[in-house]
Amino acid sequence: MKCSDCQKLLPLYLEKESVLVDSQSIQAHVKSCVACRTLLRALEGESDTIAKAVGLEKLPDSFTRSILDQLESYPEQQRLHVKEIPPAPPRKRRNSNWKRAVVAACAVIFLGITVGTFISPAFAAYVSSFISRIGGELGLKRAAEQGYGIPVNRTVTDQGITLRVKDIVADPTRLVVTYVLEDNTGAVLPNLFVPAYDGNRIYLTDEAGTMINRSPDVFSQGAGYADYMFMLKRPSNNLVVHLELTSLKPAAPKQGSWKLAIPVDLSKAMKAATYIPIKESYSSYGIDFTLEEVTYGPSATRFTLTTRRTPEEKKRVEEITKLLVGPEGDQESLALGDYDLQYRIEDEDGRVVAGQENVSPSVNRHIYFTPGYSSPPENEEDDTWRWYGAIVPSEKPEKLRFVLEAITKTEAADFSIAFSPTDLSGAPVTKQYGEISSTFTVTRMTKGTDPETKKPVWLITLSGKLQVSDFPKWRLQDEAGRIYDLKTDYSTSSISGNKDETLLDQTLIVEGMSTLPEHLTLSMQTIKKRYTDVNWKVAIPPDREH
């Protein structure tokens, strides 16, 4: 029995309205499922609370018949004009007590209205979780249906705002926390974003307090819910989600304190995961690749990829960096040699089922793909980066291929524009960068203010077209050979366009220039280049459990 089926039948089970086969299935399921057992206990507690609060005795067996006998036909002329909904297809399961179930449902609604103050929000919170939410990702829904959703319903209130953590789905690939913010009437607020900065801490530890994730990797918001996702590698069976919040702006204008520590038991999900080694290797553009393994978890199918620069590539990058900044310069600021990857997943017929770009949202099963520069290398000595990509798992057996589509690298640029600052107002200077088929234009150079230091500076405004979305790094030199420090004013710079064309508008802040030289040369130091002629394909072993 699936969790979703069990949870639908629990109210009938408590009222002894489920058929014998269902009752036996429910009893067997709750023995092995923590989530459904927790919900059953919550419902049992609420049933007892209602009985005590209302003081009603158990209804006699004749109650249903007596109510139905008193119902009168509704006059035809008084019926409302409504659009008729086609009847649902007949169910195979026997249900001879439908009239009694209807009356029981009416009684539940009546009691819910009259004694609502006596009912805890446990069940109401749970039915709005991963299974019942409108929209949302299929991987989370399926994992919850299989019993890997953990009911939480923990709350903390301050400044008139309640933080309610509703559920958690966790397996070896990720941990997702769903929550809402409620006002003092219990209504869910429209903006549910809670920053994991500005004094707020949202993090993950093991039960001993060892840090696992310092902050969530992804935030998403849907209809009446918000999720924070932590990417997991090979976690222990017991984790703790920590929320230590001091600011819920704009929901709560004033500072407050909202703290929760929520233990999470992954033991069931860990047993359900399958790890299959792949160990396929490839080398291109100075980078060695190894597709290490695939993990089949309840909520996601994840592949692990390791990359490292070849010794020749490392030496080349070091030599070029020294030429650009000198032996004493800031070599790391150039980020020369940094790289990013683009992938897709194909089925055996070549149809793309997941990817970062150019995949229809209706079929795209992509969840995440961690770029190497987003986290430190796991072994700095051998320059190894470990990448984790996850897609929504299939309900049926399938044969998939991992495809490396493109490599994007930060390379040394060979491009410069010479101009006279005083002549720019009447004649902007344009020059083509033939290697990347792009054109750049220096439009003006004016006096301004550094938005950070508030000091007077010179500002250079330029525009251009790029292969890859990025702000290039530049160097400025006058006719006497003096070099000026430059930095990008991100408050007035922008990158726009689409997958075919990226448009750049960049404002450069010139530091240390007291008088305006007659002639200047603006030299591009680095630029991101995209290489698409890789097309490495690797078959992903199917799940042994399917």
N, C-alpha and C positions, 0 to 999 in steps of 0.2 A: 504493500500500500504506500502511495506517495503521501508526503506531508500535506500537500494541498488538499487531497481527498480526505485525509484523516481530520484536518482542521475544520472542513465543512461539516463533517458528521459529528463532531464533538458535542455540540449543543443537543442534538437528538440522542446521542449516547447517554448524556447525563440525565435526560428526561425518559430514558428507557424506551425511546421511540425508534431506535435503529433496529433493523432486522438482525436475526441471529448471526448470519454470516458477517455482516458489517461489524457487529459487536466483537466477535472473535478476532477479526482483522485489526480493529482498533486496539484491543487489549495487547495483541502481539506487537503492534507497531510502537505503542508508547513505552513498552518495556525496553526497547532498544534505541529510542529517539529522545534525546534530551529536550529538544525544542518543543515537541508535541506534548511530552510529559509535563513540562513547565506550564504550557498553556492550559492543559487539563486541570492542573492544580489551581491555577488562577481562576478558571471558570467554576471549579468546585467551591472555592472560597467565596466567589461572588454570589453563587446560588444560596449558600448558607446565609450570607449577609442580607440578601433580599428577603429570605424567609423570616429571619429574626426581625428585620426592620418593619415589615408589613404585618407580620403576625398571622399569616394565613395558614390554615391547615391544608394538608394534601387534598387536592381535588378528587372527588369520587369518580369512578369509571364512567358513570352516567353523565358527567358534566358536558362532554362533547356533544352527545346526542341531544341533551336538553337545549343547548344553545342553538344547534342547527334547526331544531324543530320550531324555534321561535322566529327564525328569519323569514321575512316576507319578500315577495318579488318586488323589485324596484319598478315604479310606473314607467312605461315606455316613454311617455311624453316628457319626463323629467330627466332623462339620461343626457349626459353631456356629449357633445360631438367631439370625439377624439379619434386620432388616427389609429387604426387597428394594427397591432403587432402580430405578425405571423406566429403561429404556435411553434414551440420548440419541438425538435424531433423526439419521438418516443424513447424513453429510457429503457434499457434492458433490465435494470434492477427492479425487482418486485417492490411495490409500495402500496399496499392495500389500505394503509391508514392515512390517506392523504387529507381527508377532512379533519381528522384529529390534529394533524400537523399544522393545518391552516389555523385552527383555533388556538393551538399552542403558540404559534407565531404571533397572533393578535394579542394574546395574553402577555407575551414577552414585551411587545411594543408598549402595551398599556403600563406595565410595571416599570419599563425604562423611563417613561414620561413622568410617572407619579413618584417614583422613588429614586430618581437619577442621582440624587446626592449621596445615596448609599452605595453606589457602584464605583469600584475603582476603575481607572482608565486603562488597565492592563489589556483587556480584550480590544477596546477601541483603538489603542495604539498598535496592537499587533495586526489587526486587519488592514491597517494602512501601510504595511511593511513592503518588503521586496516582492511578495507574491501578488498583492492586491493593487499595487501602485499602477497608475495610468502611465503607459509608456515605460521608459527605462530599459536597461540593458538586459538582453535575454540570458546572458551567462549568470547574472545574479538571481534572476527569477528561477531558473532551472535548479541552481544550487539550493535555493531556499525550498523549492518543491521536493528536493531529494533529502531534506532534513538537515542541511548545513546552515540554516538561518538560526541565529541565537536570539531569542526574545530578551530584551533588556528593560525597556520602559523605566529608565532612571531619570530623575529630574532634579534640577537645582534652580532656585528662584532668587533673583535680586533685582532691585530697581524696577520692579513691576514686570520683568521679563523672565520667562521660564525657558530654560534649555532642556529639551526632552530628547534623550538618546533612545531611539525606538528599537533598533535591531542592529545586528552585526552579521555579516556573512564573511567567513574566513576559511581559507584553505592554504596549501603551501605556496600558491601563486600570489595571493593578495589578501588584504583585510579591508573590508568596506564598512564604514560606520554610517548609518542613516540617522538623521536627527531633524528636529524642527525647533523653531523659536515661537513661543506663544505669548500673547499679551495677557493682561490680568483677567480677561474674560475667557481665556482658553482658545481664542482664535489664532490660527497659524498666520504668522506675518508673511508678507509678500517677498521681502528680501531676506534670504536665509544665509547669506554669505557671512562667515565668521573668519576673519584673517588669522593666519598662523604666525603673526608677527605683531609689532607695536605693543609688546607686553604680554601678548597671548602665547601660550605654549600648547601645542597639540602634538603629542608624541607617543611612541610605542616602546615598551620595555618587555623583557621577559619577567617571570615571577620573582627573580632575584634582584630586579632593578637595573639590569644591564641594558643599555640603550640599544634598540633595534632600528628605529627610524626617528630622526630628530624632528621631522615634520611630515605632513601628508604629501603625496606626490600629485594627486589630482583632486580637484573640487568640481562637483557638478550639482546642478539644481534642476528639479523637475516640478511637476504639479503637486504642491503640498509636501515636498520633502527635499532634503539636501544630503549629499553623500560626500564623505572624505575617504579617499582610497590611499592605503599604504601598500606599496609594493613589497612583497616578501621574497626571500631567497630560499633558504632552507630553515624555517623557523623551528623553535622548540614547540612542544605540545601546549605550553601554557604561556600566554602573553597578557599584557595589561595595557589597555588604552587609557591614556591620561589626557584630560582636558582641564587646563588651568588658564582660565580666561579672566581678563580684567576689563576688556572693552568689547561691547557688542554694537558699536555704532554702525549704522544710524538707528538701530532698534532701541538701544538704550543710550541716550545722550551722555549720561554720567558714567564715571568709572564704577565698577562693581566687582563682585567675586563670584564666579561660577566654576566650581571645581568638581570633577568626577574622576574616579579611577575604576575602570570596568575590567574585570578579569575575563579572559576569553580562553575556552578550552578547545584546542584544535585536534585533539587526539583522534576523534572520529574521522575528520577530514584528512588527516595525515595518513591514516590507514587506507583511505580510498584513493590516494594519489598513486600514479604510476610514473616511474622515471625510466626512460629508455635512452641509452647512449647512442650517439650518431658518429662523432669523431671524423667528420669530413673536412678537408682543408683546401685552401685556395690562396693565391697570392696575386695582388694587382696593385699598381701605383704605389709601390713601396710599403704595402700593408699585407701582413699575413692574417688570414681568417681561418677560424675553426668553428664549425657548427657542432657544439659539444653534446647537447642532449635535448630531448623534448620531455616536458612534464605534462601529464594529463591529470588535471585537478577538477573538482566538481564545478567550479565557476569559470575556469579558463584553461585553455591549452597554451602552454608557454614553451618557447624555444630559447636556448641559451647560446650565445655567440661570443667567442673571445677574439680580440684583435690585438695586434702589436706591430709596431713599425719595424721594418727590417733594419739590420745594422747599417746597411748602405744608406737608407733613408734618414736614419738618425744623424749620421755623419754629415749628409748633405744639408740638412736643416740647420745644424749647428754652425756650419761654415757660412751659410747665407745670412744667418741671423747676426753673426759677428760683423759681417760686411755692412749690414744695414744700420746697426746701432753702435758698433764698436765694442771692444772687449769689456768696457766699463759701463755700457748702456743697459737699459732695462730690456733684457732679451725676452722675458716672459710676457711683457705687454704686447708684443707683436703677435703672439699666439701662432707663430709660423709652424706649419706642419700639422696643426690641429685638423681633425677630420670628423665628418658626420656621414651617416649611412642612410640609404633608403631601400626599403624591402617591399616585397609583396608575397602573398601566399596564393598558389594556384591549386585547383583540383586536377584530377588526372586528365580532364578534357581541355585543360589550359584556361579555364575560366578563373578570373581573379576573385577570390573570396575575402581577401583582407589586404590592406595596404595603407600607406600614409597619404597618398595622393591619387587623384584620378580614378577613384573607385566609387561606384554608385552607393549612396548611403543606405539604400534598401537592401544591399547584399553585403556591405562591408562589415566584417566581424572583428575588425581591429579594435583592441582595447588600449594597449600602450606599447611603445618601443623606446627604451631608454637610450638617449644619445650618450656617447662615451664621456663627453665633457661635463655631464651633469653631476657626476659623482667621482670621487677620487679613485685611481686605479687600485685594484686589490693587491697588486704586487708592483711597487714602483721600480724595483731593480730591473725587471725585464720589460717594463713599459707595457704591461698587459692591461687591457680594458675588457670588462665583462658586460655584455649587453643582454637585456632581458626583453623579449617581445611576447605579447600575449594576445590571443584571439578568443572569441566566443566559441566554446566547444560545440561540436555537432552532436545531435541526438542519435545519429546513425553512423556506422563505420564509413570511413572515407580515406582516400589516398591523396595526400597533399604534397606539394613541393615548396620549399623555401627558395625564393629568387632574390638575389642581390641586384637591385636595379641601378643604383648609382652611388658614387663616392663623391662627397664634397670636401675639398681640402682648402685650407688657407695657404696661399702661395705668395711668393715674392712677386710684386708687380714691376713692370717695366714701362712706366708711363709718367709723363710730366707735362705741365702747362706753364709757359712763361707769359707774364702779363705786366702791364703798367697799372698800378692801382688808380692813378688819377684818370686814366682813360676808360675805365670800366663803365662809368655812368653812361657814356655815349656809345660804347662798342664792347659788349661782353665778348670774352674770348672763348672760342669753341675748338676742341680738338678731338679727333677720333682715336680710340684705342683699338687698333686693328685686330689684336690677338683675341679679344673677346667680342668683337663687332659691336662696340659700344661707343657712344659719344658723350663727352663731358663738357660742361660750360661753366666758367667762372663768371657770375653775373654782376657782383658788386663787392666792394670792400668799404665798410663804414665803421664809424665809432659807435661803441655800445657799452654795455655793462655785463660783466660776468654774473650770471644769475646765482652762483654759489657764493662767490667772495664779495659781490657788489662793487668790485673795483672796475675802473674804466679800462676797456680793452678794444682791440680792433676785431671786427667780425668779417669773415669771408663767407659769401654765400655761393654755392655751386649746385648744379643739377646734373643728372646723367641717367644712364640705363645700365642695369646689372644683369648678370646671369643668375645670381643667387642673392636673396635678401640679406643685406648686411651693410653696415656703415664702414667704408674703407678707411684705413689709417693713412695719414698724409704727413709729409714733412715740408716745411717752408724755409726757403733760403733766399737771402738778398744778394745784390750784385757784388757785395764785398765778401761773400762766403759765410756770413753769419747765419746760424740755424736757429729758428724760433720754435718753441714748444707749441703744439697744437692739441686741442681736445674738442670733441664734438659737443655742441649745445643740443642735447636731446629734446629740450623743451620746444625748440623751433625746427627740428629736423624730422623728416618723415620718410617712410618707404611705403610705396603703394604699388598697385598693379595686379597682375594675375600670374598663372603658372607659365605663361608664354613671355611675359615682359614685366620686369621689375623697375619701377621708376624711383629715382633717388633725389631727394631735396635735403641738402646737408648744410648746416651752419658750423663753421670752424671758429673757435675762439683762439686768437693769437695772444700768447703770453710773452711779456718782456719786451714789447716793441714800444719805444717812447716816441720816435719820429717815424714818419711814413717813408720808406725807401722809394726810389724811382722805379726800380725793377725788382720783381719777385718771381721765383719759380716754385710752383707747387708740385711736389713729387708724391705719387702714390707709392706707399711702402708695401702693403699687402692687399690682396683681393681674394675672395672665395671663388673657386672654380669647380664646376660640376662635371664629372666624368660618367658618362652613361654607357660606355662600351664594355661593361663588365659582364653582366648577365650570367652570373654563377647560379646554377640550379642544383638543389640537393633534395632528394626524396626524404620525407619525414616518416619514420616508422609508425604504423598505425597503433592505436591503443590495444594492448593485449586483452583488456577487459571487455572490449566490444564483441 
